[in-house]
Amino acid sequence: MTERLTPAPPSGELIDSPRFPVAARRELANDQQRRNLQHATRTIRDKRTQAVGEMENWEELRAAGAAIKSRVLRHLPEYLEQLEASLTRNGATVHWARDAAEANRIVIDLVQQTGSSEVVKVKSMATQEIELNEALEESGIAAWETDLAELIVQLGHDRPSHILVPAIHRNRSEVRDIFLAEMGNYGTPPPPDLDDHPENLANAARQHLRDKFLRAKVAVSGANFAVADTGSLVVVESEGNGRMCLTLPETLISVVGIEKILPSFDDLEVFMQLLPRSSTAERMNPYTSIWSGASAGDGPQSVHVVLIDNGRTKALADPQGRQALRCIRCSACLNICPVFEKVGGHAYGSVYPGPIGSILNPQIRGTASAVDRSLPFASSLCGACTEVCPVMIPIADLLVHMRSKVVDAKQAENKGVHLPHAEPAMMKAAGWVMADHRRLEAAQLASKTGGKVLGSFTDHIGALPWPLSKWAGSRDTPTPPKETFRDWWKANRVEEDQQ
């Protein structure tokens, strides 16, 4: 079959996603996906624990990484000017983009100037954020993803669901089925007897991508880091596809968020230890590509860097919220999050899912949409994400901070009028009960009695009337315990005292 362009999803699909509770309920119904996620996230985080445990100075490295990124954010304008000057001195052309539309227009114009009708792409969160693939295809330019997981997502007409492993919601059998059904539509088909062995799947992808690498005139990349003093861009990856994209084409266009800056080349020492261990649980990533503009006879001869804002300066204006911009996209917070493990990335309505996405998206996109307003509440606030973050972003604290901003935004829309809400009344009632031990004891007695009665029929409570339905409708509510803590304490404490 001949190649054709990948059908582009409807524009604005992500930001128009349903609120997180609605999307999460939909994703929870996918039993296979939940099994895939549980297996993958637990495997990754167990390996990460081992990799991090080998480092006696891990906490010092985390503190150093946080300090470096915080310094960048405090002096971002100066570092951006230094980066532009360094890149220009190295022979690269720097473009500035205020938003997604401007960034996409710049990239499309650059590709069209080459006369090419296709590009090969390195895995890039920034290009996914601005929906560059869709914009390119609307202009008649095919964008071929070359990262294996991104290729799976693209061929499956799907959306990424994880920062590091975009196809984490797929298992090997599903990947084989996607390759057999779709790969031949866009180039070299897989062997007809393809099985689901990882090595054979990887070989099928390698053969499919080989001709695209060899004929491509233009490549599009992101960057993990942009070094201000040397004008160097850095991409870390594990397959070698990035190296092919960054060296073979004549034109290289890199789309980079303005927060990706590191002040000096020496700072890479810290992050090249933090990132691999936090993301893939490796001591060292297999491929690290560093380029500093154009060099005669070596690699792309036309190098462009598009520095995008797209809401980042808005986040930078919040002294507390700006800490989210320290993120190095390692995905450790996703892999440890009990909520993400159950619902996956699609429920978040963004290419940045999980705990970091829940604070980053409402800052860079605002809180106008229903999905962005719901994201800060898509967490149990267990704090595990804060503990594993390699650059010490206080994610749990920022979730609370963003919740308050969402509430303030709603109040501003209502012109300061406090609409009736059940939670304040319930908290006030709970405070009244707990303010006097006699009232608390009476409430516990009633709860214990109810637990004994209900416990003889069921071990959980089903539907409840409003406003309790908001709680019971989304979780299994256990019946009240037949014994209160006071009862337990009296019985066990007395026995210990007597001993």
NUPA-970425 format. One line per 3 residues: for each residue x, y, z of C-alpha. Coordinates in nm, 2 decimals, padded with zeros to 4 digits. Layout:
N
X,Y,Z ~ ... .
END
This chain:
499
00.00,00.00,00.00 ~ 00.12,00.35,-00.07 ~ 00.21,00.60,00.20 .
-00.04,00.86,00.30 ~ -00.05,01.13,00.57 ~ -00.16,01.03,00.92 .
-00.51,01.16,00.99 ~ -00.48,01.46,01.22 ~ -00.70,01.46,01.54 .
-00.94,01.75,01.57 ~ -00.77,02.07,01.67 ~ -00.80,02.15,02.04 .
-00.89,01.80,02.13 ~ -00.69,01.79,02.45 ~ -00.80,02.12,02.61 .
-01.16,02.03,02.53 ~ -01.13,01.70,02.71 ~ -01.38,01.62,02.98 .
-01.30,01.70,03.35 ~ -01.06,01.46,03.51 ~ -01.33,01.28,03.72 .
-01.53,01.21,03.41 ~ -01.22,01.10,03.20 ~ -01.08,00.90,03.49 .
-01.41,00.70,03.52 ~ -01.38,00.62,03.15 ~ -01.02,00.51,03.17 .
-01.09,00.29,03.48 ~ -01.33,00.09,03.27 ~ -01.04,-00.03,03.05 .
-00.92,-00.34,03.24 ~ -00.64,-00.42,03.00 ~ -00.50,-00.08,03.02 .
-00.50,-00.09,03.40 ~ -00.31,-00.42,03.39 ~ -00.06,-00.27,03.15 .
-00.01,00.04,03.36 ~ 00.03,-00.15,03.69 ~ 00.29,-00.38,03.54 .
00.49,-00.10,03.37 ~ 00.49,00.16,03.65 ~ 00.58,-00.09,03.92 .
00.86,-00.23,03.71 ~ 01.01,00.11,03.64 ~ 00.99,00.24,03.99 .
01.14,-00.07,04.14 ~ 01.43,-00.04,03.91 ~ 01.46,00.33,03.99 .
01.48,00.26,04.36 ~ 01.78,00.03,04.29 ~ 01.95,00.28,04.06 .
01.91,00.56,04.31 ~ 02.01,00.35,04.60 ~ 02.36,00.31,04.45 .
02.43,00.68,04.49 ~ 02.55,00.79,04.83 ~ 02.52,01.16,04.73 .
02.18,01.13,04.57 ~ 02.02,01.40,04.80 ~ 02.31,01.63,04.74 .
02.26,01.59,04.36 ~ 01.89,01.66,04.40 ~ 01.97,01.98,04.59 .
02.22,02.08,04.33 ~ 01.98,02.02,04.05 ~ 01.71,02.22,04.22 .
01.95,02.51,04.29 ~ 02.07,02.53,03.93 ~ 01.72,02.53,03.79 .
01.60,02.79,04.04 ~ 01.89,03.01,03.95 ~ 01.79,02.99,03.58 .
01.43,03.09,03.66 ~ 01.55,03.39,03.87 ~ 01.76,03.51,03.59 .
01.58,03.37,03.28 ~ 01.60,03.68,03.06 ~ 01.97,03.71,03.10 .
02.03,03.34,03.02 ~ 01.80,03.35,02.72 ~ 02.00,03.64,02.57 .
02.32,03.46,02.64 ~ 02.18,03.14,02.48 ~ 02.07,03.33,02.17 .
02.41,03.50,02.14 ~ 02.59,03.16,02.18 ~ 02.37,02.98,01.92 .
02.41,03.27,01.67 ~ 02.78,03.27,01.71 ~ 02.78,02.89,01.64 .
02.59,02.94,01.31 ~ 02.24,02.86,01.42 ~ 01.94,03.08,01.36 .
01.72,03.16,01.66 ~ 01.35,03.22,01.64 ~ 01.12,03.34,01.92 .
00.76,03.21,01.96 ~ 00.51,03.36,02.20 ~ 00.26,03.08,02.16 .
00.18,02.75,01.98 ~ 00.04,02.92,01.67 ~ 00.35,03.13,01.62 .
00.58,02.83,01.68 ~ 00.40,02.61,01.44 ~ 00.40,02.89,01.17 .
00.77,02.93,01.21 ~ 00.84,02.56,01.17 ~ 00.60,02.52,00.87 .
00.76,02.81,00.69 ~ 01.11,02.67,00.75 ~ 01.01,02.33,00.62 .
00.84,02.47,00.31 ~ 01.15,02.68,00.23 ~ 01.34,02.36,00.19 .
01.08,02.22,-00.06 ~ 01.04,01.91,00.15 ~ 00.70,01.75,00.21 .
00.80,01.54,00.51 ~ 01.01,01.56,00.83 ~ 01.15,01.30,01.07 .
01.11,01.37,01.44 ~ 01.29,01.31,01.76 ~ 01.06,01.25,02.06 .
00.97,01.59,02.18 ~ 00.72,01.70,02.45 ~ 00.73,02.06,02.33 .
00.62,01.97,01.98 ~ 00.34,01.76,02.13 ~ 00.24,02.05,02.35 .
00.19,02.28,02.06 ~ 00.04,02.00,01.84 ~ 00.30,02.05,01.57 .
00.23,01.72,01.39 ~ -00.13,01.82,01.33 ~ -00.03,02.17,01.21 .
00.23,02.02,00.97 ~ -00.02,01.78,00.83 ~ -00.28,02.05,00.77 .
-00.01,02.21,00.56 ~ 00.06,01.89,00.36 ~ 00.38,01.80,00.54 .
00.41,01.44,00.68 ~ 00.57,01.42,01.03 ~ 00.72,01.08,01.10 .
00.78,00.99,01.46 ~ 01.10,00.78,01.50 ~ 01.10,00.70,01.87 .
00.96,00.35,01.90 ~ 00.69,00.43,02.16 ~ 00.59,00.75,01.96 .
00.58,00.54,01.64 ~ 00.34,00.30,01.82 ~ 00.12,00.59,01.93 .
00.12,00.75,01.58 ~ 00.04,00.43,01.39 ~ -00.23,00.35,01.64 .
-00.39,00.70,01.58 ~ -00.36,00.74,01.95 ~ -00.24,01.00,02.21 .
00.07,00.97,02.43 ~ -00.01,00.87,02.79 ~ 00.32,00.90,02.96 .
00.61,01.15,02.95 ~ 00.88,00.89,02.91 ~ 00.70,00.59,02.77 .
00.42,00.74,02.55 ~ 00.28,00.39,02.47 ~ 00.28,00.26,02.83 .
-00.09,00.18,02.80 ~ -00.02,-00.08,02.53 ~ 00.11,-00.43,02.57 .
00.32,-00.63,02.32 ~ 00.03,-00.80,02.16 ~ -00.14,-00.47,02.10 .
00.17,-00.33,01.95 ~ 00.21,-00.63,01.71 ~ -00.15,-00.58,01.60 .
-00.10,-00.21,01.54 ~ 00.21,-00.28,01.33 ~ 00.04,-00.55,01.12 .
-00.26,-00.33,01.06 ~ -00.10,00.01,01.00 ~ 00.27,00.00,00.93 .
00.23,-00.10,00.56 ~ 00.01,00.20,00.50 ~ 00.29,00.44,00.57 .
00.60,00.27,00.43 ~ 00.79,-00.06,00.47 ~ 00.54,-00.32,00.61 .
00.63,-00.56,00.89 ~ 00.69,-00.93,00.82 ~ 00.35,-01.10,00.78 .
00.43,-01.35,01.05 ~ 00.54,-01.09,01.30 ~ 00.50,-01.21,01.66 .
00.51,-01.00,01.98 ~ 00.87,-01.07,02.09 ~ 01.03,-00.73,02.17 .
01.33,-00.79,01.95 ~ 01.12,-00.87,01.65 ~ 00.89,-00.57,01.71 .
01.20,-00.35,01.73 ~ 01.34,-00.49,01.41 ~ 01.01,-00.43,01.23 .
01.02,-00.07,01.34 ~ 01.39,-00.03,01.24 ~ 01.32,-00.16,00.89 .
01.02,00.07,00.86 ~ 01.21,00.38,00.97 ~ 01.53,00.31,00.78 .
01.41,00.45,00.44 ~ 01.26,00.75,00.61 ~ 01.59,00.84,00.78 .
01.79,00.80,00.46 ~ 01.56,01.02,00.24 ~ 01.47,01.28,00.50 .
01.59,01.64,00.43 ~ 01.45,01.79,00.74 ~ 01.44,01.68,01.10 .
01.25,01.83,01.40 ~ 01.37,01.78,01.75 ~ 01.32,01.91,02.10 .
01.59,01.93,02.36 ~ 01.64,01.81,02.72 ~ 01.88,02.09,02.79 .
02.00,02.41,02.63 ~ 02.34,02.53,02.76 ~ 02.36,02.91,02.77 .
02.74,02.96,02.77 ~ 02.82,02.73,02.49 ~ 02.50,02.75,02.28 .
02.47,02.37,02.29 ~ 02.15,02.17,02.28 ~ 02.13,01.82,02.44 .
01.91,01.53,02.36 ~ 01.92,01.21,02.57 ~ 01.76,00.89,02.43 .
01.79,00.51,02.44 ~ 01.74,00.39,02.09 ~ 01.97,00.58,01.85 .
01.68,00.72,01.64 ~ 01.75,01.06,01.78 ~ 02.11,01.04,01.66 .
01.99,00.95,01.31 ~ 01.76,01.25,01.30 ~ 02.02,01.49,01.44 .
02.30,01.39,01.20 ~ 02.16,01.28,00.86 ~ 01.91,01.56,00.74 .
02.03,01.88,00.58 ~ 01.81,02.10,00.79 ~ 01.75,02.06,01.17 .
01.47,02.25,01.35 ~ 01.47,02.23,01.73 ~ 01.17,02.34,01.93 .
01.27,02.42,02.28 ~ 01.08,02.56,02.59 ~ 01.25,02.86,02.74 .
01.28,02.69,03.08 ~ 01.52,02.42,02.94 ~ 01.82,02.63,02.99 .
02.13,02.54,03.20 ~ 02.38,02.82,03.27 ~ 02.70,02.63,03.19 .
02.83,02.31,03.03 ~ 02.96,02.20,03.37 ~ 02.60,02.19,03.50 .
02.53,01.89,03.27 ~ 02.74,01.68,03.52 ~ 02.45,01.70,03.77 .
02.16,01.64,03.53 ~ 02.33,01.36,03.34 ~ 02.32,01.17,03.67 .
01.98,01.28,03.79 ~ 01.78,01.23,03.46 ~ 01.87,00.87,03.36 .
01.83,00.72,03.71 ~ 01.50,00.90,03.76 ~ 01.35,00.82,03.43 .
01.48,00.49,03.29 ~ 01.66,00.37,03.60 ~ 01.99,00.36,03.41 .
02.32,00.47,03.54 ~ 02.39,00.63,03.20 ~ 02.16,00.68,02.91 .
02.27,00.49,02.59 ~ 02.28,00.80,02.36 ~ 02.36,01.16,02.44 .
02.36,01.39,02.14 ~ 02.51,01.74,02.18 ~ 02.51,01.99,01.89 .
02.61,02.36,01.88 ~ 02.50,02.51,01.55 ~ 02.61,02.42,01.20 .
02.96,02.29,01.11 ~ 03.08,02.26,00.75 ~ 03.08,01.91,00.63 .
02.94,01.77,00.96 ~ 02.57,01.71,01.02 ~ 02.29,01.95,00.92 .
02.41,02.26,00.75 ~ 02.10,02.47,00.83 ~ 02.02,02.47,01.20 .
01.73,02.65,01.35 ~ 01.62,02.68,01.72 ~ 01.27,02.79,01.80 .
01.24,02.91,02.16 ~ 00.88,02.90,02.28 ~ 00.70,03.07,02.57 .
00.35,02.93,02.53 ~ 00.25,03.03,02.89 ~ 00.58,02.98,03.06 .
00.63,03.34,03.15 ~ 00.28,03.34,03.30 ~ 00.39,03.05,03.53 .
00.72,03.23,03.60 ~ 00.52,03.53,03.73 ~ 00.39,03.32,04.02 .
00.68,03.30,04.28 ~ 00.54,02.97,04.42 ~ 00.40,02.81,04.11 .
00.72,02.88,03.90 ~ 00.89,02.59,04.08 ~ 00.71,02.36,03.84 .
00.93,02.50,03.56 ~ 01.22,02.32,03.72 ~ 01.08,01.99,03.58 .
01.32,01.79,03.36 ~ 01.05,01.56,03.23 ~ 01.19,01.24,03.40 .
00.84,01.10,03.47 ~ 00.94,00.97,03.82 ~ 00.63,01.14,03.97 .
00.40,00.95,03.72 ~ 00.55,00.61,03.80 ~ 00.51,00.66,04.18 .
00.16,00.81,04.16 ~ -00.12,00.58,04.27 ~ -00.38,00.78,04.08 .
-00.18,00.77,03.75 ~ -00.13,00.39,03.79 ~ -00.50,00.34,03.79 .
-00.62,00.59,03.52 ~ -00.32,00.64,03.29 ~ -00.23,00.96,03.11 .
-00.53,01.01,02.88 ~ -00.75,01.12,03.17 ~ -00.54,01.43,03.22 .
-00.62,01.59,02.88 ~ -00.27,01.69,02.82 ~ 00.07,01.57,02.69 .
00.19,01.64,03.05 ~ -00.01,01.39,03.26 ~ 00.03,01.28,03.62 .
00.12,01.50,03.92 ~ 00.35,01.74,03.73 ~ 00.09,01.79,03.46 .
-00.17,01.86,03.73 ~ 00.03,02.17,03.83 ~ 00.20,02.26,03.50 .
-00.10,02.26,03.27 ~ -00.32,02.50,03.47 ~ -00.03,02.74,03.49 .
00.07,02.75,03.12 ~ -00.28,02.70,02.98 ~ -00.48,02.88,03.24 .
-00.79,02.77,03.42 ~ -01.05,02.86,03.17 ~ -01.12,02.51,03.06 .
-01.30,02.25,03.27 ~ -01.02,02.00,03.24 ~ -00.75,02.24,03.36 .
-00.97,02.34,03.66 ~ -01.01,01.98,03.76 ~ -00.64,01.88,03.74 .
-00.51,02.02,04.07 ~ -00.77,01.80,04.24 ~ -00.66,01.48,04.05 .
-00.44,01.37,04.34 ~ -00.47,01.21,04.68 ~ -00.19,01.44,04.81 .
00.01,01.14,04.94 ~ 00.33,01.33,04.87 ~ 00.52,01.04,04.70 .
00.57,01.26,04.39 ~ 00.76,01.52,04.60 ~ 00.98,01.25,04.75 .
01.10,01.11,04.41 ~ 01.13,01.44,04.22 ~ 01.50,01.47,04.12 .
01.49,01.85,04.13 ~ 01.29,01.87,04.45 ~ 00.97,02.03,04.31 .
00.73,02.04,04.61 ~ 00.45,01.89,04.39 ~ 00.21,01.82,04.67 .
00.24,02.18,04.80 ~ 00.19,02.32,04.45 ~ -00.12,02.10,04.40 .
-00.28,02.27,04.71 ~ -00.15,02.61,04.58 ~ -00.32,02.55,04.24 .
-00.64,02.44,04.41 ~ -00.66,02.77,04.59 ~ -00.61,02.95,04.26 .
-00.89,02.76,04.10 ~ -01.12,02.84,04.39 ~ -01.02,03.21,04.37 .
-01.08,03.21,03.99 ~ -01.43,03.07,04.05 ~ -01.50,03.33,04.32 .
-01.38,03.61,04.08 ~ -01.62,03.49,03.82 ~ -01.90,03.49,04.07 .
-01.80,03.85,04.17 ~ -01.72,03.75,04.52 ~ -02.05,03.59,04.59 .
-02.00,03.26,04.78 ~ -02.23,03.01,04.63 ~ -02.37,02.73,04.85 .
-02.13,02.44,04.89 ~ -02.17,02.13,05.10 ~ -01.80,02.10,05.21 .
-01.78,02.41,05.43 ~ -02.10,02.31,05.61 ~ -01.97,01.96,05.66 .
-01.64,02.09,05.79 ~ -01.82,02.32,06.03 ~ -02.03,02.04,06.16 .
-01.73,01.82,06.21 ~ -01.56,02.10,06.40 ~ -01.86,02.14,06.62 .
-01.86,01.77,06.70 ~ -01.49,01.75,06.77 ~ -01.48,02.06,06.99 .
-01.64,01.87,07.28 ~ -01.54,01.52,07.38 ~ -01.90,01.43,07.48 .
-02.03,01.52,07.14 ~ -01.74,01.32,06.98 ~ -01.81,01.02,07.20 .
-02.18,01.03,07.11 ~ -02.09,01.05,06.73 ~ -01.86,00.75,06.77 .
-02.13,00.55,06.95 ~ -02.37,00.62,06.67 ~ -02.11,00.53,06.41 .
-02.03,00.20,06.60 ~ -02.39,00.11,06.62 ~ -02.44,00.18,06.25 .
-02.14,-00.03,06.17 ~ -02.27,-00.33,06.36 ~ -02.61,-00.30,06.19 .
-02.48,-00.24,05.84 ~ -02.19,-00.49,05.88 ~ -02.43,-00.77,05.92 .
-02.55,-00.71,05.56 ~ -02.25,-00.57,05.36 ~ -01.89,-00.46,05.39 .
-01.94,-00.14,05.20 ~ -02.19,00.14,05.15 ~ -02.34,00.19,04.81 .
-02.53,00.50,04.68 ~ -02.58,00.79,04.92 ~ -02.79,01.10,04.89 .
-02.64,01.44,04.80 ~ -02.40,01.58,04.91 ~ -02.25,01.25,05.02 .
-02.31,01.11,04.67 ~ -02.00,01.31,04.55 ~ -01.79,01.09,04.78 .
-01.97,00.76,04.75 ~ -02.03,00.79,04.38 ~ -01.66,00.77,04.30 .
-01.52,00.52,04.55 ~ -01.61,00.22,04.76 ~ -01.71,00.36,05.11 .
-01.66,00.10,05.38 ~ -01.91,00.05,05.65 ~ -01.83,00.22,05.98 .
-01.60,00.01,06.21 ~ -01.77,-00.20,06.48 ~ -01.51,-00.08,06.73 .
-01.39,00.28,06.77 ~ -01.04,00.38,06.84 ~ -01.13,00.48,07.19 .
-01.26,00.12,07.26 ~ -00.95,-00.03,07.11 ~ -00.73,00.20,07.31 .
-00.90,00.12,07.64 ~ -00.88,-00.25,07.58 ~ -00.52,-00.27,07.46 .
-00.37,00.00,07.67 ~ -00.51,-00.14,07.99 ~ -00.37,-00.48,07.90 .
-00.02,-00.33,07.84 ~ -00.03,-00.13,08.17 ~ -00.12,-00.45,08.36 .
00.18,-00.63,08.20 .
END
